[in-house]
Amino acid sequence: MKTAMRGPLWKRMLAAAMMLSLVACETVQTTQGGAVGVTREQRMVVPAAEIQEAASQEYAQVMNEARSKGLLNRNSAQVQRVRNIVNRLIPQTAVFRPDALQWSWEANVLTSPEVNAWAMPGGKIAVYTGLIEQLHATDEELAAVLGHEIAHALREHSRERASEQMVAGSLIQIGSELLGLGDVGQKGAEYAYMGLVGLPHSRNQESEADRIGVELAARAGYDPRAAISLWQKMAQVGGAEPIKFLSTHPPREDRLNDLTNYSQRVMPLYEQARKK
C-alpha cells in the first residue's frame, strides 16, 4: 500500500494540495505605499480575525503575568512618556491604513533588562525598561523603535509569516512523502526552506518596518534620523551578529545604509510636522 501511494495517486494528491494552497491564498495589499513606497503584495491563508484574536489573548496573558509579579507599569513617568509617543504615532497610521485608527490601541511598560519592544496585531504594544534605560533612548529614538514595531502590525507581518509557514509546511510534508525522504529528508527540506525562503522574507519584512517606521516618526514630528542612532546603540549592546544567510534581520551595515537613505526621503515630512 505504501509503495502504491508513491505512484500516480500521490502525484495527483500533491498537485491537488498545491492547487488548494494557491486557491486558499488571498493576495492582499495590507497598507498603502506612503512616501517610502512599500507596495509589495502579500499572500495570506490565515484569517486576520484569527491572528488578532490570538494576539489579544496572548497580550492579556503577558500583562496579567507581569501584573502578578509587580512588573507592569512600575514607573509612571516612563509609562506616560511611552504613551505620549504612541499617541502621536497612532494618527499617522492612517496614511498607510485608515482602519488602524479604529484599533483598540494599548501601550504598557514591562520592567525587564531585555532591550526590546513589540506591537501585536491590532495595536497592542509593550516596551521593556531595558530598552529605555540601557540605551538611554531619547524620545526620537523611542519613536523610531515604536514606529518600527507598529509598522509590523500595520503590514500584518505575523499573519503573513503564519500563512507562509502553513503552506510551506503542508507542501514539504507532502513532497517528502511523495519522494520517500522520511523524517530526516523532511527536516532537510525545512532547513532549506528557511535558508532560501523563510529568512530572506523575514529580512524583507524588517526592511519594510524600518521604512514605514521612519515615515511614521517623521509625520509625528520626530526626527527620523534618530532611527540611525537607535540601531547604532542596539549594535553596541547586541554583540556579534550572525552571518546574513542565517539572520532574520538585515546586516547592520545594510540596515544603517537603508535607514540613512529613507530617513532623508521623509525629512520634508518631518520639517512640515515641526511647523504645525
N, C-alpha and C positions, 0 to 999 in steps of 0.2 A: 504493500500500500504506500509506503513512504517513497519507494522508487518511482511509482506511478505519479505521485504528486509533484515530482520534479520534472515531469514531462510537459506536454502542451497545456494541461489543465493549469499548472502553476504559472505558465507564461500568460495565460488568459487572466488569471487572478491578479497577477502583477500589473498587467495593463489596465485592468478594471480599477485596481486600487489607485493607480496613478491618475486615471481619469476622474475618479471620485475626489481625489485630493485637489485637482485643478478646479473641479466644479464647486467644491466646498469653499475654496479660497475666494475671498471678496477683495477686489482691488479698490483701495481707498486712497484718498489724499487727506490725511488727518488734519493738516494745517495748511493755511495759505503761506505763500512764499516769504512774505515780508521783504524788507530791504536786503536781507542777506541771501535771499533766493533759494531757500530749502524747498525744493519742489518734487523730491523723489516720491513716486507712488509706492504704496505698501500693500502687501498681500496678507490678509487676515483670515484665520479659520476660527479662532476662539472669539466668542461674542464679547463686545465691550462691557455689557452689563455683568457678565460672569467675572471678568477681571476686576471691575470696580467693586463688586460685592466682596470678593475675596480680599481685596486690598483694604476695604473698610473694616472687615473683621480682624485682619492682621494688625491694622493700626490700633484698633481698640485694645487688642491683647497686649501690644507693646506698651501702650500708655498705661494700662492697668497694672502691668508688672512693674513699670517704673514708679508709678504712684505708690504701690505697696512697699517698695524699697526706699521711698523717700528721695527718689532721683528725678522727679518730674517738676520742672519749673521752680527750682530752688532759689534761683537768683532773679528777683522780679525785674531788675534793671536789664539783665540780659534778655529776658523774655520780651519785655516791651521793645527793646532795640530790634530784635529779630522780627517781631510782628509789625513794627513800623516799616521796616524794609519790605517785608512781604506785601503789606497793604499798598505800597507804592508800585510794586511789580504787578500785582493782580490786574489792575485796569489795562495794562499794556498787553496782556494776553489776548485781548480782543482782536489785535492786529493779525494774530495767527489763527485763532479760532474763537469767534464771538460767543459760542456756547459755554466757554470756560468761565465766563463771568457768573454763570448760574451754578457753578460747582460749590459744594459745601467745603470751602477752604478752611483749613485749620493749621496752625503752626505752634509747635511746642519745643521746649529746650530740655534735653536729657543730660544729666550730669554723668559724664564719662570722659576718660582721657582720649578716647578714639577721635581722630581727626576726620570727621565725617558729617555729612548731611544728606538727606534724601527727600524726595517728593513722590508719593504714591499716586497712582491713577485716581483722578477725582479731586486732587488738591490737598492731600493730607501730607504735612511737612514736619520733619524733625531735624533739629540741629543739635549736634553734640558739643558740649562745652570745650572739649579738646580742640575743636576747630577754631573757636573764638580765642581761647587762652594760649594754646601752644603756638598758633600762627600770629597772635597779636593782630587779628584781622581788623582792618578798617571797615567802615560802613560800605564803602565802594567794593571792597573785596568780598564782603558778605553778600552784597547784591550780585556779584559775579557768580559765586557758587550757588546761590539760591536761584538765580536766573537759569543756570545750567540745569539744576535739578528739576525746576518747573518745566523746562523745555522737554525733558524726558517724558514728563506726564502729558504735555500737550501733544507730543508726537506718538504717544501710546507705544513707546518702545518695549515695555514689558509685555504688552499684548502681542506685539509683533514677534518678539523672541519666543513666546509660548506657542504661537501659531507655527512658526518656522520649525521649532523642535518637535511639535506634534506630527507635522507632515514628514519631516526627515526621519523621525523615529519609526514611523509606520513603513516607509519605503525601505529603510535599512533592514528592518526585521524581515520584510517580505523578500527582499533581494538576497539576504543571507540564506533564507530557507530555499529559495529558488536555486542558488548556486551551491547549496550544501556546505556552507562555510562553517557552521557550528558557532558556539559561543565565542571562541577566540577570533574567528573571522568577523563576527558581528562587532566585537569590541574594536577591532582594527578599522572597520568601516566607520564606526562612531568617532574614533580619533581622527580619521582622515576628513570626515565631515567638519569637525571642529576646526581643524587647521586650515582647510581650504575654503570653508563657507562661514562657519559659525563665528570664529574670532575676527576675520576681516569685516563681517557685517557688524559685529559689536563695535569695532573701531569706527566704522562709518556712523553709527548711531552717536557715539561720543562726539565726533566732529560736528554733527548736526546740533547736538545740545550745546556745544561751545558757541556755535554761530548764532543760534537763536538766543542763547543766554546773554551775549554781549548786546544784542539789539534790545532785549527786554530791559537790561540795565540802563542803556543809553536813553531809551524813551522815558524811563522813570527818573532821569536826571542824575544818574550815577555815571561817573567816568568809566567808559567801557575798557580803557587801558588797564584798569585795576585787575582785570582777568589775567593779565600777563604777570603782574607781581604776585598774585594769588598762587598761580601754578608754579612760579619760581620758589615760593615759600614751601609749597607742597613737596617740591622736588627735594628740598633740603631735609625735610623730616621723613621722606619716603624711602630713602636709601636707594640701593641699586635697583634698576628696573629690569624686568625680563626682556629677552630679545623680542623683536617686533612680531615674529611669527607666532609666539606663544602668549602674546599680551592681548587683553581685552580693550586696552586703551592705546591711542596713538603714541608713538615715541615722543619723549619730551621735546626734543628739538623740532619735530614736525608740528607738534601741538602749539608750541610757542610761536612758530612762524605763522601758523594759521590764525591764531588769536591776534597777532600783530596786524595781519592783513585785514581781518574782519572788524577789529576794533576801529581801525582807521576808516573803514567804509561807513560805520554808523556814527562817527564823530559829529556830522551835521545834525543828526537826531539829538545827540547829547547837548550840543550848543543851543538848539532850538528849545529843548526842555528847560535848560537853565534860564532862558529869557522869560519863561512863563511865571 
